[in-house]
Amino acid sequence: MQSKVVTLAINGRQHQVALTPNRTLLAVLRELGYTDVKNGCEKGDCGACAVLLNGKAVNSCLVLAWQADGAEIVTDAGLGTMDHPDPLQEAFADTGAAQCGYCSPGMIISAKALLDQNPHPSEDEIREAISGNLCRCTGYGQIVQAVQIAAERTSAAVSQGSAVRGGNR
């Protein structure tokens, strides 16, 4: 098979990659060192490989890498750092939602896509948003709680930012 050079923008970094048309985004991400994207089932059933592709949560095992040419890809590691974690990452740690940690990156990505679209989701909406992610450790209660806490923290931070900005006018 003939290879094609594509540009992948991953967590704000540009990568030029030569690949054959049958390479999945999951395989390419792992080869590039993005090991937070987990290789679970390779069938789209478990959600461990979820990434944001132009803001939408997708299973990277079901996306051919060339389809992501020029797109913005964000993995769990691209959401925050150890010093400045994303509110979801922090809430997962605070609630014990990341027990073994294998599903956590994909679960956080699915939750992030939800909160970006709906900053105040109901429990049912959270459960629906993460329904494509399998977890064998937690029973999902702590995960749902973590998403609720992250939504509250994000909402509070936005409100405080608005109050501060409003007071400076």
BALOBA-1460 file (C-alpha; in Angstrom, 3 decimals):
// residues 169
<rec num="1" residu="m" x="0.000" y="0.000" z="0.000"/>
<rec num="2" residu="q" x="1.135" y="3.472" z="-0.787"/>
<rec num="3" residu="s" x="1.656" y="5.790" z="2.168"/>
<rec num="4" residu="k" x="0.304" y="9.301" z="2.521"/>
<rec num="5" residu="v" x="1.686" y="12.136" z="4.654"/>
<rec num="6" residu="v" x="-0.855" y="13.720" z="6.980"/>
<rec num="7" residu="t" x="-0.668" y="16.426" z="9.609"/>
<rec num="8" residu="l" x="-2.059" y="15.524" z="12.998"/>
<rec num="9" residu="a" x="-2.545" y="18.300" z="15.573"/>
<rec num="10" residu="i" x="-2.429" y="16.437" z="18.885"/>
<rec num="11" residu="n" x="-2.706" y="18.309" z="22.181"/>
<rec num="12" residu="g" x="-1.511" y="21.464" z="20.447"/>
<rec num="13" residu="r" x="1.524" y="19.847" z="18.766"/>
<rec num="14" residu="q" x="1.810" y="19.283" z="15.027"/>
<rec num="15" residu="h" x="2.975" y="15.902" z="13.753"/>
<rec num="16" residu="q" x="3.744" y="15.033" z="10.127"/>
<rec num="17" residu="v" x="3.132" y="11.308" z="9.724"/>
<rec num="18" residu="a" x="3.517" y="9.035" z="6.708"/>
<rec num="19" residu="l" x="0.983" y="6.256" z="6.925"/>
<rec num="20" residu="t" x="-0.838" y="3.664" z="4.898"/>
<rec num="21" residu="p" x="-4.578" y="4.144" z="4.400"/>
<rec num="22" residu="n" x="-5.517" y="1.294" z="6.752"/>
<rec num="23" residu="r" x="-3.816" y="2.694" z="9.912"/>
<rec num="24" residu="t" x="-6.142" y="3.596" z="12.736"/>
<rec num="25" residu="l" x="-5.804" y="6.803" z="14.673"/>
<rec num="26" residu="l" x="-5.378" y="4.688" z="17.817"/>
<rec num="27" residu="a" x="-2.331" y="2.878" z="16.392"/>
<rec num="28" residu="v" x="-0.723" y="6.121" z="15.229"/>
<rec num="29" residu="l" x="-1.360" y="7.924" z="18.532"/>
<rec num="30" residu="r" x="0.215" y="5.065" z="20.484"/>
<rec num="31" residu="e" x="3.238" y="5.014" z="18.145"/>
<rec num="32" residu="l" x="3.670" y="8.748" z="18.666"/>
<rec num="33" residu="g" x="3.824" y="8.186" z="22.431"/>
<rec num="34" residu="y" x="0.287" y="9.154" z="23.454"/>
<rec num="35" residu="t" x="-0.065" y="6.194" z="25.778"/>
<rec num="36" residu="d" x="-2.952" y="7.783" z="27.675"/>
<rec num="37" residu="v" x="-5.040" y="6.616" z="24.718"/>
<rec num="38" residu="k" x="-5.638" y="3.002" z="25.726"/>
<rec num="39" residu="n" x="-5.895" y="0.046" z="23.390"/>
<rec num="40" residu="g" x="-8.892" y="-1.901" z="24.650"/>
<rec num="41" residu="c" x="-11.101" y="-3.840" z="22.281"/>
<rec num="42" residu="e" x="-10.191" y="-2.331" z="18.866"/>
<rec num="43" residu="k" x="-13.885" y="-2.670" z="17.935"/>
<rec num="44" residu="g" x="-15.399" y="0.516" z="19.377"/>
<rec num="45" residu="d" x="-17.079" y="-1.294" z="22.249"/>
<rec num="46" residu="c" x="-15.090" y="-0.155" z="25.305"/>
<rec num="47" residu="g" x="-14.282" y="3.558" z="24.845"/>
<rec num="48" residu="a" x="-10.767" y="3.222" z="26.289"/>
<rec num="49" residu="c" x="-9.322" y="4.854" z="23.179"/>
<rec num="50" residu="a" x="-11.659" y="7.877" z="23.150"/>
<rec num="51" residu="v" x="-10.201" y="11.212" z="22.051"/>
<rec num="52" residu="l" x="-11.708" y="14.554" z="21.134"/>
<rec num="53" residu="l" x="-11.645" y="15.007" z="17.366"/>
<rec num="54" residu="n" x="-12.576" y="18.604" z="16.597"/>
<rec num="55" residu="g" x="-14.368" y="18.700" z="19.951"/>
<rec num="56" residu="k" x="-16.348" y="15.481" z="19.493"/>
<rec num="57" residu="a" x="-15.599" y="12.307" z="21.464"/>
<rec num="58" residu="v" x="-14.716" y="9.447" z="19.104"/>
<rec num="59" residu="n" x="-13.242" y="6.005" z="19.530"/>
<rec num="60" residu="s" x="-9.860" y="6.349" z="17.859"/>
<rec num="61" residu="c" x="-9.844" y="2.639" z="17.012"/>
<rec num="62" residu="l" x="-12.698" y="3.306" z="14.565"/>
<rec num="63" residu="v" x="-11.119" y="6.335" z="12.877"/>
<rec num="64" residu="l" x="-8.582" y="5.932" z="10.113"/>
<rec num="65" residu="a" x="-5.661" y="8.223" z="10.832"/>
<rec num="66" residu="w" x="-5.872" y="9.926" z="7.438"/>
<rec num="67" residu="q" x="-9.426" y="11.022" z="8.360"/>
<rec num="68" residu="a" x="-7.900" y="13.158" z="11.134"/>
<rec num="69" residu="d" x="-5.612" y="15.029" z="8.721"/>
<rec num="70" residu="g" x="-5.721" y="18.691" z="9.789"/>
<rec num="71" residu="a" x="-8.158" y="18.036" z="12.633"/>
<rec num="72" residu="e" x="-7.626" y="19.042" z="16.249"/>
<rec num="73" residu="i" x="-7.085" y="15.947" z="18.399"/>
<rec num="74" residu="v" x="-7.117" y="16.132" z="22.191"/>
<rec num="75" residu="t" x="-6.259" y="13.245" z="24.482"/>
<rec num="76" residu="d" x="-6.752" y="13.117" z="28.241"/>
<rec num="77" residu="a" x="-3.147" y="14.258" z="28.692"/>
<rec num="78" residu="g" x="-3.948" y="17.355" z="26.638"/>
<rec num="79" residu="l" x="-6.663" y="18.515" z="29.032"/>
<rec num="80" residu="g" x="-4.454" y="19.388" z="31.978"/>
<rec num="81" residu="t" x="-1.178" y="18.866" z="33.765"/>
<rec num="82" residu="m" x="-0.188" y="17.480" z="37.146"/>
<rec num="83" residu="d" x="0.147" y="21.062" z="38.433"/>
<rec num="84" residu="h" x="-3.007" y="22.331" z="36.702"/>
<rec num="85" residu="p" x="-5.389" y="19.439" z="36.089"/>
<rec num="86" residu="d" x="-8.635" y="19.809" z="34.219"/>
<rec num="87" residu="p" x="-11.592" y="19.923" z="36.647"/>
<rec num="88" residu="l" x="-12.631" y="16.466" z="35.421"/>
<rec num="89" residu="q" x="-9.197" y="14.991" z="36.072"/>
<rec num="90" residu="e" x="-9.176" y="16.548" z="39.530"/>
<rec num="91" residu="a" x="-12.687" y="15.312" z="40.342"/>
<rec num="92" residu="f" x="-11.816" y="11.784" z="39.186"/>
<rec num="93" residu="a" x="-8.870" y="11.799" z="41.584"/>
<rec num="94" residu="d" x="-10.873" y="13.334" z="44.438"/>
<rec num="95" residu="t" x="-13.723" y="10.807" z="44.228"/>
<rec num="96" residu="g" x="-11.681" y="7.674" z="43.555"/>
<rec num="97" residu="a" x="-13.340" y="7.328" z="40.150"/>
<rec num="98" residu="a" x="-10.016" y="6.272" z="38.644"/>
<rec num="99" residu="q" x="-9.492" y="2.981" z="40.425"/>
<rec num="100" residu="c" x="-7.306" y="0.928" z="38.080"/>
<rec num="101" residu="g" x="-7.094" y="3.898" z="35.724"/>
<rec num="102" residu="y" x="-7.402" y="2.003" z="32.452"/>
<rec num="103" residu="c" x="-10.795" y="3.403" z="31.442"/>
<rec num="104" residu="s" x="-10.218" y="6.822" z="32.997"/>
<rec num="105" residu="p" x="-8.695" y="8.674" z="30.023"/>
<rec num="106" residu="g" x="-11.513" y="7.641" z="27.683"/>
<rec num="107" residu="m" x="-14.142" y="8.210" z="30.360"/>
<rec num="108" residu="i" x="-12.789" y="11.715" z="31.024"/>
<rec num="109" residu="i" x="-12.798" y="12.489" z="27.293"/>
<rec num="110" residu="s" x="-16.451" y="11.412" z="26.963"/>
<rec num="111" residu="a" x="-17.373" y="13.488" z="30.017"/>
<rec num="112" residu="k" x="-15.430" y="16.484" z="28.675"/>
<rec num="113" residu="a" x="-17.355" y="16.339" z="25.396"/>
<rec num="114" residu="l" x="-20.601" y="16.298" z="27.397"/>
<rec num="115" residu="l" x="-19.652" y="19.217" z="29.655"/>
<rec num="116" residu="d" x="-18.484" y="21.272" z="26.679"/>
<rec num="117" residu="q" x="-21.961" y="20.881" z="25.151"/>
<rec num="118" residu="n" x="-24.001" y="20.816" z="28.367"/>
<rec num="119" residu="p" x="-22.332" y="22.399" z="31.407"/>
<rec num="120" residu="h" x="-25.198" y="21.361" z="33.736"/>
<rec num="121" residu="p" x="-26.077" y="17.757" z="32.834"/>
<rec num="122" residu="s" x="-28.489" y="15.594" z="34.767"/>
<rec num="123" residu="e" x="-27.389" y="12.231" z="36.125"/>
<rec num="124" residu="d" x="-29.212" y="10.516" z="33.248"/>
<rec num="125" residu="e" x="-27.405" y="12.720" z="30.711"/>
<rec num="126" residu="i" x="-24.055" y="11.878" z="32.315"/>
<rec num="127" residu="r" x="-24.847" y="8.164" z="32.242"/>
<rec num="128" residu="e" x="-25.861" y="8.415" z="28.586"/>
<rec num="129" residu="a" x="-22.678" y="10.324" z="27.683"/>
<rec num="130" residu="i" x="-20.419" y="7.708" z="29.272"/>
<rec num="131" residu="s" x="-22.479" y="4.719" z="28.134"/>
<rec num="132" residu="g" x="-19.910" y="3.905" z="25.453"/>
<rec num="133" residu="n" x="-17.146" y="3.575" z="28.062"/>
<rec num="134" residu="l" x="-16.719" y="0.360" z="29.995"/>
<rec num="135" residu="c" x="-15.380" y="0.275" z="33.539"/>
<rec num="136" residu="r" x="-14.904" y="-2.970" z="35.395"/>
<rec num="137" residu="c" x="-13.805" y="-1.452" z="38.715"/>
<rec num="138" residu="t" x="-16.127" y="1.268" z="39.979"/>
<rec num="139" residu="g" x="-19.718" y="0.434" z="39.173"/>
<rec num="140" residu="y" x="-19.945" y="3.951" z="37.651"/>
<rec num="141" residu="g" x="-21.258" y="5.656" z="40.808"/>
<rec num="142" residu="q" x="-17.967" y="7.412" z="41.538"/>
<rec num="143" residu="i" x="-17.556" y="8.306" z="37.864"/>
<rec num="144" residu="v" x="-20.984" y="9.961" z="37.711"/>
<rec num="145" residu="q" x="-20.200" y="11.761" z="40.966"/>
<rec num="146" residu="a" x="-16.885" y="12.996" z="39.548"/>
<rec num="147" residu="v" x="-18.607" y="14.432" z="36.461"/>
<rec num="148" residu="q" x="-21.206" y="16.154" z="38.660"/>
<rec num="149" residu="i" x="-18.473" y="17.647" z="40.860"/>
<rec num="150" residu="a" x="-16.489" y="18.817" z="37.819"/>
<rec num="151" residu="a" x="-19.616" y="20.461" z="36.406"/>
<rec num="152" residu="e" x="-20.222" y="22.256" z="39.720"/>
<rec num="153" residu="r" x="-16.596" y="23.389" z="39.995"/>
<rec num="154" residu="t" x="-16.512" y="24.597" z="36.419"/>
<rec num="155" residu="s" x="-19.785" y="26.458" z="36.844"/>
<rec num="156" residu="a" x="-18.538" y="28.068" z="40.064"/>
<rec num="157" residu="a" x="-15.252" y="29.092" z="38.422"/>
<rec num="158" residu="v" x="-17.110" y="30.639" z="35.480"/>
<rec num="159" residu="s" x="-19.435" y="32.496" z="37.869"/>
<rec num="160" residu="q" x="-16.511" y="33.814" z="39.918"/>
<rec num="161" residu="g" x="-14.725" y="34.882" z="36.727"/>
<rec num="162" residu="s" x="-17.821" y="36.737" z="35.565"/>
<rec num="163" residu="a" x="-18.164" y="38.467" z="38.923"/>
<rec num="164" residu="v" x="-14.524" y="39.524" z="38.858"/>
<rec num="165" residu="r" x="-14.733" y="40.737" z="35.254"/>
<rec num="166" residu="g" x="-18.018" y="42.493" z="35.970"/>
<rec num="167" residu="g" x="-16.518" y="44.303" z="38.943"/>
<rec num="168" residu="n" x="-13.628" y="45.667" z="36.891"/>
<rec num="169" residu="r" x="-15.711" y="47.620" z="34.429"/>
